[in-house]
Every structure is written in C-alpha cells, then in structure tokens.
Amino acid sequence: MTENLTQDAPVPDFLANGGEIGTLIGAHDWSSTSLGPPGNWPGTLKSALATLLSCPQPIFIAWGPQLLSFFNDAYRPMLGARLEGAIGRPFAELWSEAWPDLQPIVAKALGGQGSSHEKMPLTLTRNGYAEATWWSFSYMPLRDDRGAVAGMYCISVDVTQQVQAEIALRETNSALDQRTSELLSIETALRQSQKLEALGQLTGGVAHDFNNLLAVISSSVELLRSDKLSQAQHVKYLNLIFDTVARAVKLTSQLLAFARQQPLSPEVFNVHAHVQGVVDLVRPLMGSQMQIRHERSGENDCFAEADISQFEAALVNLAINARDAMNATGQLTIRVQKVDSVPPGMGHGPRPGGFVAIAVADTGCGIAAGKLQAIFEPFYTTKEVGKGTGLGLSQVFGFAKQSGGEVEVSSELGVGSVFTLYLPCAESAPASQAMAPPPNSGRAGNGMRLLVVEDNETLAEMTCEILNALGCQATWAANASAALALLAKGAGQFDLLFSDVVMPGMNGIELGEQVRQHYPGLPVILTSGYNAAMAEDGTHGFELITKPYTSDTLLRIFRRAMAGQRAQPGAPS
C-alpha cells in the first residue's frame, strides 16, 4: 500500500499507538475529505480510533455521511488485495460487490439499532478473483458528542475456513451415510441370499428324511394288504409304522424348535432329577466303553423353568452327539450349577440374571474353530450319510432361545467339547406340582364324557372311535360355533372339552377362553401340530397335546385335567 508520508509531520496522540495502520492514517492526505487534518477531527472519532487501533480483534469504523473507512492492523488480512487505498475510502466503494447485501444492515445501524450476523455468505473479490466467503459480524451505531449517530462500528470475523471445513465434513458425512446405506443394502441382499440358501438346504433335508419315512410307511401298508403275511409279520409291520410315525413327529418337533415356533409348555422342574432321568435313559445307548458322570454343584435341588420334554430331548441330543464324537469310548460329564449371568458368546453379549447352567462335556475329537459357527445350522452334520439328520443341535439351539436362555460351546481338537445350556432359574417347585396325585393306572375311560372339536372330519372320526373304544363317550363338533351351541344346550353333559387350535373362524384358543369365562367348571385341553401364536405367546394357561397323539397320552392328560379340576376349591365333588 502506498501513502504520501510526511516524515516531519507530528503523529497525533490518538494515533501514537495505532501500529502501522495508525501511521498510515496520520500520513494520509485528508484535505480532499470533509474531515480535514486529523488534528481537527471530532473528539468522538479520535476516541473511537484510539480504542480501535489498540484492539487485537478486527474492527472497522465507517464515519460521516460518506461512511469513510477506518480499521486496525488486525482487520488488514480481511481486505486482501483491496487494502491498497482502503483508508478513508467510502464503505460502499470499498465493499462494492457486497454492498447490496450489506446496505440494509448498514441502514439499520445508522438508524440507531445494532445487529449481529453469524456465518453470513458474501461473494467477494479479495485476491483478484471472486470467491465465496462467510462472515460473522456485528454492526453498532457510533454516536458523536451530542448523541447523534455519526457512523458505525463493525466487529468482524472471517469464518470462511471454518465454514468450508464444516461443508467438507458434511459432504464427507453425507458420502459416509450414503456408503453405509449401500453397505446395508448389500448386507440385506446377502442375508436374503443366505436365507434362500438355508431354505433350500432345509427343504432338501426335510424332503429327503420325510420321503424315507413315507417309503417305510408305504411299504409296510402294502405288505399289510397282502394275505400272505403271518400274524407275527402283521404285528411287526404295524409296530414299524408306529415307530416311523414317532420318528416323523420327532423330526417336525426338531424343525419347529429350530425355527423357535414349537409350542412349548414351560413349567418349573428340578433339573437334577431330570438330568439323572436322562442319564439313566441314555446309559444303555452309550456302550460299555463309556463312563457317564452327573455332577452337582451347590445344593441338591436346582430348579429351572422350561418345557420338560424339550429339555430332555435337548439333553439326549447332546449326549448322543458326545457319544459319536468319542466313538463310544471316553467320559461324558453332565454338570449342573446355578450362575448369575450368561457369559458373552456367539451373537450375544453378557446377560445378567439367574440361570441354571447344564454343561455336557466329552473327551472326544473336538470341533475345529472354523466350524463352531455352523454346527447349530439345520442339516449341518459331520456324520456319514444315514447316521444323523443334522437337526439335533438345531433343536438344542431353538429350544434354548425360545425358552429365554442360551447355548454355548467351547472345543479343542483332540481334547473334547463342552456344550452349556442356560435356562432361566426358578426359586422352587410350586406346591401344586409337589402335591399333584399320580395319574390313575389302566386304560379305561370309565365313561368320561368328551366334547371333541375338530374341523378335519377324518381325524375327528378316528379320534372319537379310539376314545369310544377306550370306554369314553365322545361327541364331535366340527367347529367352535357348533361346540358352543352344544354347551349352551347343557354344559353338564360333558366332563371335558378337547379342541384343535387351528380351525376356520374361532380358533381353539378363543374357544377355550369362551369356555373358561362361561363354563369355568369344564376343563379344556387343546391340541395342535403347529401354531405360531401359541409358540410366541404360550399356551394361554391351557394344557396342550401335540399332534399326532396316542390314546395313552390322551387318557393320561384327560385324567390329570379332571383331577386338577376336582381339586380346586368350590369344585363339585
């Protein structure tokens, strides 16, 4: 910047400590302006300049009718190339390209009202080219000795770099959100692909196993139709059909347990007692070269809440897997203890709360670390063809999850594996369970009057024939409406209602609720082969028999329900 400096001219006192800009103001030729020599300037202007020039913050003053420009050293970088000739230049000329945006703000300050602005965008030519800039500033009126507005203060901060950084960050974040969305879409597509692959494996595995079962049944029926079989052969093939149906039931039960859609009947039970029962059950299957130990940690009684039959099935599956891993030679240890939490494992973090941990440890071949994630998948098996369905561990996994627990595995090749099943802990067995009378012996129905509600006519006819043959009196209703109509004519003619769950119109659960409300003295037993609502919400307090059922099962549960009804206070004797 060039100014005509007069070395001999004295520097006014109010400019003495004004730095380089103070020197330039003193040397500037003010004769062509309305101000004249600095020594004759108004006291208000002198005082304002003395304050401005000594301030380390960027400050600008516009004075008089022409709004002549004054600023301090800290303000110089904001001017860029326009610094040349900036002192004393009218504000509108100095910032000509921004004047349309600034004029309303200046007018407001000259009218006596200050204003503040944050990150205001202005396009300015500072370094030879137009560039986007952002400013945070405040305009305030500057009054003379009489209190009239004679100009304005401007405290300014150039925040261009800050805003540019924020814009860059937003753009980066936007790109990162966008990228995250892309990754999520890819993950969703991958999961869908994996689901389709698993569905294909599941469908193929189910078809293979069920076709084998159906082939056995079909061949047995074909042989039974022959008139060349002896009585012993008839019995043999009838038993084979019965056993094959049981295997089919087990297969569907395992599938539903893996899918967490198996209707469960959770109840409080003594874990030690049922573990010992399973140990006694599987001991003959283990072979003479295997040792089985049942270890108790802590008190003798240890109670959990879960479906007992599914628990025992899970324990049998783990025991059979352990036997196969040890080639029927080694030691199987089942250890039961109470724990305060479930440790973090595959797909979940730590879970606080009371649990019963049932650990099944073997001294077998172990599992490679890379295969641990796959062992709970349906139809995954390391056994040779025909030696396993690959659903045993799937059942364990599904049962644990559906029961509010977890299953964990640790393994070392050549050393063995430990499968730990965690189930919700219970304080003790309910008094009613401890005092429940054992079911009556024998198979006779003793004239039990039953209302059978089943929409499948063939199944209903066969069920009623079986029950009548056992000494019961079975009456069939094709749906819930027909059943309610029969009850309305005289509920006292029935001792128990036995209903399917999945039916057109009112389902069995809704029917049971109606009976519970209007005929509280009538026991209700439900039956189903599969029902998602009961899997998610439980049995709604009703006893549930899983299809297909046997006559022994029906009579045992019917007797228990009626005995429980008679034991209630106020029940008719």
Phi, psi and omega in degrees: 000139182245128175228148177280100183271132174253103187299328184277345183289131181289145178274123180303152183299323184288349177254358189299323182251030186267009178068203183295319180294322177300318178296317181293324177296318180293329183271351183289145178277106183260008185293332182274001181253168179288347182281321185076196184300146182304328181295337182263008184289155179300149181300324180299317180294318179299313181297317180298319180292322178299320178289314183300313187291336181266000183274134179283348179269148180295121178225142181233140175237133171246123190237141172078180182300327180273356183053059180293143190269130171227146180202171180253180181300324182294340183274343187305316182299337181288338183277332181062226183290342181282001179300326179298118178077015184284327183294128178079001181277140178304139184305318183295331179279320183297320180244052188299318183289338179261355186302319178303326180279329186270338186303315179297327181287321178296316181300323179295319179292319180291339175278001175100008183237122179281166179205156181231144184220134182248127173053049179282126180281135177219134175266116187232151172257102184247330185231038177092358180209154180286134180218151177282128179228162178225140186226144168244122187207163175229133175253133180225143178292142177248117187258151179272190184296335181270357180092001178279150179286121182247354182175205180208150170269150171220112175262116190236148172225126176279111183251025183301313182296321179298314182293320179299322177295319178295319178297315179298320179295317178298318180295321178295315179296321180297316178297320179293319175298311176306316181293321178299318178298320178297317180295321178297320178296318178297317180297318179298316179296322179294316179298320179297319178297318179296320178298318180295320178296316179296322179296320178297317178296317181297314181297315180297318180294316179296315180300317181298310184292317182290325177297323176297315180296317179295326178296320178296313181296314182298316180295321179296316179297319180298320178291322180295334178286344181285147179266012184256003182271145175281170178299321179296321179292323175302312180298319181301312184285330174295317177295324179295318177298316180299315180294323180292321175299319178298322177294322177295319177299318180296321180296313179295324178297319179294320178298314181293324178295320178296319180282000182059035179234021175276122177299119182255155175238080184291141175209159180281133180213159178278111186298317181303316183298317182283330173297315179297322177298319178292320178301314178296326181290316187270349183305316179295338182277346187280331183095161185287344183268006181245142174252139179239128179237136175247107183259137178248127177250119181092213186291160182292324180264129181220113189254139175231167178237112181192177176284118187296315183296320178291325176298313180295322177297318178297318181293320177298316179301316180294320180294316180295318177299319179296318178301314181294324179293334180261002182054039177061025177220117180147203183233131175249125181239127176248115185245131182241131177204157175274142178226157182271349181196165172261125180293159178299145181210202183295112175081007179207155176269187178295146180234109178287159178130167180279125179224155168257125181258121177248104184260128178248108186248139177233168178247042186269206187284341181082173182234133178296144183303324182290348182257354184298326181290338188262347191292338180268001179286147180294137177069009172278124180209148175258003182276158179291162183302133179089355181260356179182151181273342186078018181249354183300308180288332175298319178297317179299314181297310181296319179298316180298313181295315183291336180272003181083020180241203180214166170225132181235155180222138171230143186205153176219128182302133178079355182246314180142184183225154175230117174258125181242120179261124179254126178235148179303135183278148174236151184291312182195167178289141178296150183301323182296326180291318183294331186256004183295132181288147178293151180295151180294148178279168178092170185248353187290141178279348175054039177072018180302127183265115189241137171256109184262120181248111185208126182277344176274109188297319181296313179296320179298317180297316181293318180298315180295321178297317179297314182295319179295322179294336179272004178097011177268169173242099187260130175243133185260136170236132187283343180200178184294321181298317179295323179294315180296327178294318177295320179293324180294331179286335180167091182293338182291350180279358181236143176265338185198146175251127180240111190231143169292155179272308185272106179218154174298147181074227179291126180275177185296326179295314179296322176297315179301320178296320178297315180295318180300324181282316188263336180228067188298342180274358184259115179296146179236126175242132180252157177220146180196147172271332180193133177206112184296323182298317180289330178295323182276319188255359181088189186269003179060026178085004180260145172293139182236129175250127182275134175282149350285148183244163177252164180295324178299317180296316181300309183297319182298315183285324177299313180299318181297319180295319181289324177295320178293325179293319179292333182283348181287144179302134177085358181285147179294140182268000000 
